[in-house]
Each structure stands twice: as structure tokens, then as C-alpha cells.
Amino acid sequence: MLAAGLGVTLDRVYEKRELAAAGYEFSVPAGTYSANQAAALHFEVIGEVDGQPMFVIEHVYRLLDDVAPHWPQPVNPDRRTTRIRISGSPDIDVDVALGGSGLDPTQQGVLATVMRAVNAIPVITSAAPGMHSPLDLPLITGCDAIHRRVGHNRVGVR
């Protein structure tokens, strides 16, 4: 979709993947893992244009913070971080760290992901039948997401 939006054709798309073990047994809410089981995953999905990497989507998932410290690290370890890097003129680097009162990092990520889908419901239900991508649709915003508390001078986001 990025390539189509920028008017280029991908030559190929491929993945690079690395796994890392903790080196010791550990337990997390998902279960107990042995010393040699995967405790972290680092992967990239790469789209090439004219034989060169043009689009790289990179993810690092860790069950433990101390595993694979040489892989990219979050800006704020207490929050799920998305780093966006656009190389060009100008270069653009953005780090987005999700937060939320009473939400763990997984819940923060799930909430941020579902918000776009929920806000798309009015646009999708009024669209013509068929498959649609964000390139086909108007800008989807959080319409009516800002509310005012009566009697307060605060503005919040739902």
C-alpha cells in the first residue's frame, strides 16, 4: 500500500528474522519458558524498488527486557514504542510511545490499533460495496472524540 500510494512498484518483498533465547528459565503471564526457548523476536519485512530496499518495517518483541540488548531499544521501556524513520530530504525520525492510565503495554497497543478501525465504521458503512484501502477512503479522524466536561475547564479525548 505504501508503494502504491507513492506511485512505485515493488520488485520483491522478503523477510529477515532473528530469535534470541534468554539463556535461563523464566515465567511471564503467557507461561514458563526454558533457557533455550525464544524470548525475543526481531524481524524486518523489506520491500525493494529497482533492486534497493525502499520500505523496511522492523519489529522487536521481547518477553524480557534484558534479552538481545544489541537489538533496537524503546525510547521509554515502560511504554510500547513505535519508531518511524523516513530517510530522504529531509530525514524524519519520530518515536511514538503509547500510554494510558491503568493500561499495560499490550492493552495500550490494542487500544491504539482498534481506534482506527472503530473510527472508520461510519466511512466504511457509507462506502460502495467491495474492498477498500486507506488510499481509497477519505481521511479518517476521531470525529466527536473530544468532549468537554460540564463545569470543568478540561478537554479530554475519549
C-alpha positions in Angstrom: 0.0 0.0 0.0 2.9 2.4 0.7 4.4 1.7 -2.7 1.1 2.2 -4.4 0.5 5.4 -2.5 3.9 6.7 -3.6 3.5 5.5 -7.2 6.2 2.8 -7.3 6.1 -0.9 -8.0 7.7 -3.4 -5.7 10.2 -5.7 -7.3 10.1 -8.1 -4.3 9.1 -8.4 -0.7 11.1 -10.5 1.8 11.6 -11.1 5.5 14.6 -11.2 7.7 14.1 -12.8 11.1 16.2 -13.5 14.3 15.2 -15.2 17.5 17.0 -14.9 20.9 16.8 -17.1 23.9 17.1 -15.8 27.5 19.7 -18.4 28.5 17.7 -19.1 31.7 14.3 -20.4 32.6 11.7 -17.7 33.2 8.0 -17.2 33.7 5.7 -14.5 32.3 1.9 -14.3 32.2 1.9 -16.3 28.9 3.7 -19.2 30.6 7.1 -20.7 31.6 9.9 -20.9 29.2 13.1 -22.9 29.2 16.6 -21.4 28.8 16.7 -22.3 25.1 13.2 -21.2 24.0 12.7 -18.0 22.1 12.4 -15.0 24.5 12.7 -12.3 21.8 11.9 -11.9 18.1 13.4 -9.3 15.7 12.2 -9.2 12.2 12.0 -6.9 9.2 9.8 -7.0 6.1 11.6 -5.4 3.2 10.1 -4.1 0.0 12.6 -3.5 -2.8 12.2 -1.0 -5.7 14.7 -1.1 -8.5 16.7 -3.7 -6.6 17.1 -1.4 -3.5 15.4 -1.7 -0.1 12.8 1.1 -0.2 10.4 0.1 2.6 11.5 -1.6 5.8 9.1 -2.4 8.5 11.0 -3.6 11.6 9.6 -5.1 14.8 11.2 -6.2 18.0 9.2 -8.2 20.6 10.7 -9.2 23.9 9.3 -11.3 26.7 12.1 -10.0 28.9 13.8 -6.6 28.7 17.3 -7.9 29.1 17.2 -10.3 26.1 19.1 -9.2 22.9 20.2 -5.8 24.2 22.0 -5.1 20.8 18.7 -5.0 19.0 16.8 -1.7 18.8 15.6 -0.5 22.1 12.5 1.5 23.0 12.9 5.2 24.0 10.8 4.5 27.1 10.9 0.9 28.3 7.7 1.4 30.3 5.7 2.1 27.1 5.2 0.3 23.8 7.2 2.4 21.3 6.8 2.8 17.6 9.7 4.4 15.8 9.1 5.8 12.4 12.1 6.7 10.2 11.8 8.3 6.8 15.1 8.6 5.0 15.1 11.3 2.3 15.2 15.0 2.2 14.6 15.9 4.9 15.2 12.8 7.1 12.3 12.4 9.6 12.6 10.4 12.8 9.5 10.1 15.1 9.2 8.0 18.3 5.6 7.4 19.5 5.3 5.9 23.0 1.8 4.9 23.9 0.5 5.4 27.4 -2.8 5.2 29.3 -3.9 5.2 32.8 -4.4 1.7 34.1 -3.3 0.1 30.8 -0.4 -2.3 30.4 1.8 -2.0 27.2 -0.3 -4.7 25.4 -3.6 -3.0 26.2 -2.1 0.3 25.0 -1.2 -1.2 21.7 -4.5 -2.9 21.2 -6.4 0.3 22.0 -4.3 2.3 19.6 -4.9 -0.3 16.9 -8.6 -0.6 17.3 -9.2 3.1 17.4 -8.6 3.5 13.7 -11.0 0.6 12.9 -13.7 2.0 15.1 -13.4 5.5 13.7 -13.6 4.0 10.2 -17.0 2.4 10.8 -19.0 5.5 9.5 -16.8 5.8 6.4 -16.9 2.1 5.6 -20.6 1.7 6.1 -21.4 4.5 3.7 -18.8 3.4 1.1 -19.6 1.4 -2.0 -19.5 -2.4 -1.6 -16.1 -4.0 -2.1 -12.6 -4.0 -0.8 -11.2 -0.6 0.3 -7.8 0.6 1.5 -6.9 3.8 3.2 -5.8 5.0 -0.2 -9.4 4.8 -1.5 -11.0 6.4 1.5 -11.2 9.9 2.8 -9.1 10.9 5.9 -10.5 9.0 8.9 -10.4 11.1 12.0 -11.6 10.7 15.6 -14.7 12.7 14.8 -16.6 13.5 18.1 -13.7 12.1 20.1 -13.2 15.4 22.0 -15.6 16.0 24.8 -15.9 18.7 27.4 -16.7 18.0 31.0 -19.5 20.2 32.1 -18.4 22.5 34.9 -14.7 21.9 34.2 -12.1 23.7 32.1 -10.7 20.5 30.8 -10.9 19.0 27.4 -10.3 15.3 27.0 -10.2 12.6 24.4 -12.4 9.6 24.5 
